[in-house]
Amino acid sequence: MTRLAITHETRYEFDREVPLGQWRLMLRPTDSHALRVVSAKLEVTPLAATRWAYDAFGNSVCFLEFQGSGKVLDVISRLVVDRYPNPFSASAAEVHAPLPVLYDTADLHALAPLIRPASEDPDAVLRRWIRDEVLAGGGSALELLQKLNQLIHGQLQYTLRQEEGVQDPAVTLTQRSGSCRDYAWLMIETVRRLGFAARFASGYVAPAQGATTGSGTTHAWCEVFLPALGWIEFDPTNALTESPDLIRVASTRIPEEASPMRGTIGDAAGSSLSVAVNVEPMPAQPAVG
């Protein structure tokens, strides 16, 4: 088990005082067999009423209701989480399960929206890449996913983009570069075209002993559902599979739904945005008893 302290600050500065509407935050992970939230604290300026809910994907969402206006909107999330290793040990039958992947009827009803691609490929850039490189050499369903994870990692140049949103997968392939969210979206839309259910995962990546791209910032990766194995994490930015260094905050059908913070202001105003993230291991806790 690894205990981590995570601080995530988002600060908007406006060129004049503006009325603030409702804001929606996704900054708190949900507990699972692999992650436990030890403590969570939000600091919001100006003061706002808070309401917590779960969205349709089971993500923890906080709604802020402001009663006035301000020149600054500052939100600081302070988390302490325990991350437990989740050993990835597929049986021989699961490793060699052939393509196409076959979901049972109950799973298929739930997974259908996550199998259908959400992006267009009008010039067949993605289709040609899948035919010529992704499917070259064959392999089982799991072997293909692991190969694709490595392929994106090896072929693309990582870029820390400041622009909002994700690139179209065809653009990422053509430019051979992108940020972690572009890597993840390319993998998701690729495997969906091969019949897999996939979702966009966002959160943080812990600093590892080796070089870990994206540590100290928000991070994104891909999760794919496999029969008998469930949701499996693939991080093409770092070529990781089921890594204890990944701390998931949200999982969604498309990247836009996983935005850590979004909302409205009452007037059009110029603004500047700054985001700072810090992820640090904490000392091991002494045994009790």
C-alpha positions in Angstrom: 0.0 0.0 0.0 1.2 3.5 -0.8 -0.2 6.6 0.9 -0.2 9.8 -1.2 -0.9 13.4 -0.5 -2.5 15.2 -3.5 -3.0 19.0 -3.7 -4.8 20.4 -6.8 -5.4 24.1 -7.1 -7.4 25.8 -9.9 -7.4 29.6 -9.9 -9.3 31.9 -12.2 -8.5 35.6 -12.1 -11.0 38.0 -13.8 -10.3 41.5 -15.1 -13.2 42.7 -13.1 -15.7 41.5 -10.5 -18.2 39.1 -12.0 -21.2 37.2 -10.7 -20.5 33.5 -10.4 -23.0 30.8 -11.4 -23.0 27.1 -10.6 -19.8 25.2 -10.9 -19.3 21.5 -11.2 -16.2 19.8 -9.7 -14.8 16.3 -10.2 -11.8 16.2 -7.9 -12.6 13.5 -5.4 -11.9 9.8 -6.2 -14.4 7.1 -5.1 -13.3 4.3 -2.9 -12.6 0.9 -4.4 -10.7 -2.3 -3.7 -7.6 -0.5 -5.1 -8.0 3.0 -3.6 -9.3 4.4 -0.3 -9.8 8.1 0.4 -8.3 8.8 3.9 -9.2 12.5 3.9 -10.6 15.0 1.5 -10.9 18.8 1.9 -12.1 21.6 -0.4 -11.1 25.2 0.0 -13.2 27.6 -2.1 -12.8 31.3 -2.6 -15.3 33.1 -2.6 -17.4 31.1 -0.2 -20.0 28.8 -1.8 -22.7 26.3 -0.8 -21.7 22.7 -1.7 -23.8 19.8 -2.8 -22.4 16.3 -3.5 -23.8 13.7 -5.9 -22.9 10.7 -8.0 -23.2 11.1 -11.8 -24.4 8.4 -14.2 -21.0 6.8 -14.3 -20.7 6.6 -10.5 -18.2 9.5 -10.3 -18.2 11.7 -7.2 -19.3 15.3 -8.2 -19.4 18.4 -6.1 -21.7 21.3 -7.1 -20.8 24.8 -6.0 -23.5 27.5 -5.6 -22.2 31.0 -5.3 -24.3 33.8 -3.8 -22.3 36.7 -5.0 -19.5 37.9 -7.2 -15.7 38.0 -7.2 -12.6 38.9 -9.1 -11.0 35.6 -8.2 -12.3 32.0 -8.2 -9.9 29.7 -6.3 -10.5 26.0 -5.6 -8.0 23.9 -3.7 -8.5 20.1 -3.3 -6.5 18.4 -0.7 -6.5 14.6 -0.7 -4.8 11.8 1.2 -5.4 8.5 -0.4 -4.2 4.9 0.0 -3.4 3.1 -3.2 -3.3 -0.7 -3.1 -1.6 -2.8 -5.8 -4.0 -4.8 -7.9 -1.9 -7.7 -9.3 -2.7 -8.3 -12.9 -2.6 -12.1 -13.3 -4.7 -13.3 -16.2 -5.2 -17.0 -16.7 -3.9 -18.8 -19.8 -7.4 -19.0 -21.2 -8.0 -15.2 -20.7 -4.6 -14.3 -22.2 -5.3 -16.3 -25.3 -9.0 -15.3 -25.8 -9.3 -14.7 -29.5 -10.6 -11.7 -31.4 -13.2 -10.4 -31.7 -14.0 -9.9 -28.0 -17.4 -11.4 -27.1 -19.4 -9.9 -24.3 -22.3 -11.7 -22.7 -25.8 -10.3 -23.2 -26.0 -8.6 -19.8 -22.6 -6.9 -20.2 -23.4 -5.9 -23.8 -26.5 -3.9 -22.8 -24.5 -1.9 -20.2 -21.4 -1.5 -22.4 -23.0 -0.6 -25.7 -22.5 3.2 -25.4 -18.8 2.6 -24.6 -18.3 0.4 -27.7 -19.7 2.9 -30.2 -17.0 5.3 -31.5 -17.5 9.0 -30.7 -15.2 10.5 -33.3 -15.3 10.6 -37.1 -12.6 9.2 -39.4 -13.5 10.8 -42.8 -10.1 10.3 -44.4 -9.6 6.8 -43.0 -6.5 7.8 -41.2 -7.4 5.7 -38.2 -8.7 2.8 -40.2 -5.5 2.5 -42.3 -3.4 2.6 -39.1 -5.5 -0.1 -37.5 -5.2 -2.3 -40.6 -1.5 -1.8 -41.3 0.0 -1.6 -37.8 -2.4 -2.4 -35.0 -3.6 -5.7 -36.4 -0.3 -6.7 -38.0 0.9 -9.9 -36.6 -2.4 -11.0 -35.1 -2.6 -12.0 -31.4 -5.2 -12.5 -28.7 -7.5 -9.7 -27.4 -5.3 -9.0 -24.4 -2.1 -9.2 -26.4 -3.4 -6.8 -29.0 -4.3 -4.3 -26.3 -0.9 -4.5 -24.7 0.7 -4.1 -28.1 -1.4 -1.1 -28.9 -0.5 0.5 -25.5 3.2 0.1 -26.4 2.7 1.2 -30.0 1.2 4.5 -29.1 3.9 5.1 -26.5 6.6 4.3 -28.9 5.3 6.1 -32.0 4.1 9.4 -30.5 6.0 12.4 -29.1 4.6 13.6 -25.7 3.7 17.2 -25.7 2.3 19.1 -22.6 -0.4 21.0 -24.5 -2.0 24.1 -22.8 -5.1 24.2 -25.0 -8.4 22.8 -23.6 -10.0 19.7 -25.0 -8.5 16.7 -26.9 -7.2 16.4 -30.4 -9.1 14.3 -32.9 -7.4 10.8 -33.0 -6.6 11.3 -36.7 -4.8 14.6 -35.9 -2.8 12.9 -33.1 -1.8 10.1 -35.6 -1.0 12.5 -38.4 1.1 14.8 -36.1 2.6 11.9 -34.2 2.4 14.0 -31.0 0.0 14.8 -28.2 -0.6 15.1 -24.5 -1.7 12.2 -22.2 -5.4 12.9 -22.9 -4.7 12.7 -26.7 -2.8 9.4 -26.2 -5.7 8.0 -24.2 -8.4 9.2 -26.6 -6.5 7.7 -29.6 -6.4 4.3 -27.8 -10.0 4.5 -26.8 -11.3 5.3 -30.3 -9.0 2.7 -31.8 -10.2 -0.2 -29.6 -13.8 0.8 -30.0 -13.5 0.3 -33.7 -12.3 -3.2 -32.9 -15.4 -4.0 -30.8 -14.0 -3.3 -27.3 -15.8 -1.3 -24.6 -13.5 1.5 -23.5 -13.8 4.6 -21.3 -11.7 7.7 -20.6 -10.1 7.8 -17.2 -8.7 10.9 -15.5 -6.9 11.6 -12.3 -3.3 11.7 -11.2 -0.1 9.6 -11.7 2.2 9.2 -8.7 5.9 9.9 -9.2 7.6 6.5 -9.6 11.2 5.6 -9.1 11.8 5.7 -12.8 10.7 8.5 -15.2 6.9 8.9 -15.2 5.5 11.3 -17.8 2.7 13.3 -16.4 3.6 13.1 -12.7 2.8 16.3 -10.9 -0.1 17.2 -13.2 -3.5 15.9 -13.9 -3.3 12.7 -16.0 -5.5 10.6 -18.4 -5.5 7.0 -19.6 -7.7 4.4 -21.1 -9.7 1.6 -19.5 -10.9 -1.4 -21.5 -13.5 -4.0 -20.4 -12.5 -7.6 -20.9 -14.7 -10.7 -20.2 -13.7 -12.4 -16.9 -11.1 -9.6 -16.2 -13.3 -6.5 -16.0 -12.0 -3.0 -16.4 -8.2 -3.0 -17.2 -6.1 0.2 -17.1 -3.9 1.0 -20.0 -1.7 4.1 -19.9 -0.2 4.6 -23.3 1.7 7.8 -22.2 3.9 5.6 -19.9 3.2 2.2 -21.4 1.7 1.0 -18.1 -0.9 -1.7 -17.6 -2.8 -2.0 -14.3 -0.3 0.3 -12.5 -0.6 1.2 -8.8 0.8 4.6 -9.8 -2.6 5.6 -11.3 -5.1 7.4 -9.1 -8.4 7.6 -10.8 -10.8 10.4 -10.1 -13.3 9.9 -12.9 -14.2 7.6 -15.8 -16.5 8.7 -18.6 -17.6 8.0 -22.2 -15.8 11.0 -23.7 -13.1 13.3 -22.4 -15.3 16.4 -22.0 -17.4 14.7 -19.4 -14.3 14.2 -17.2 -13.4 17.9 -16.8 -12.2 18.5 -13.2 -13.9 21.9 -13.0 -16.4 23.8 -15.2 -19.1 26.4 -14.6 -20.5 29.7 -15.6 -20.0 33.4 -14.8 -22.7 36.0 -15.2 -20.8 38.5 -17.5 -18.3 38.2 -20.3 -14.9 39.0 -18.7 -11.3 38.5 -19.5 -9.7 35.9 -17.3 -6.4 34.0 -16.7 -6.3 30.4 -15.5 -3.5 28.7 -13.5 -3.5 25.1 -12.4 -1.0 23.5 -9.9 -0.9 19.8 -8.9 1.4 18.2 -6.4 1.4 14.4 -5.7 3.8 13.2 -3.0 4.2 9.9 -1.2 3.7 10.1 2.6 5.7 8.2 5.2 4.5 4.6 5.8 2.0 4.4 8.7 3.1 2.4 11.8 1.4 -0.9 12.3 -1.3 -1.0 15.0 -1.1 -3.5 17.8 
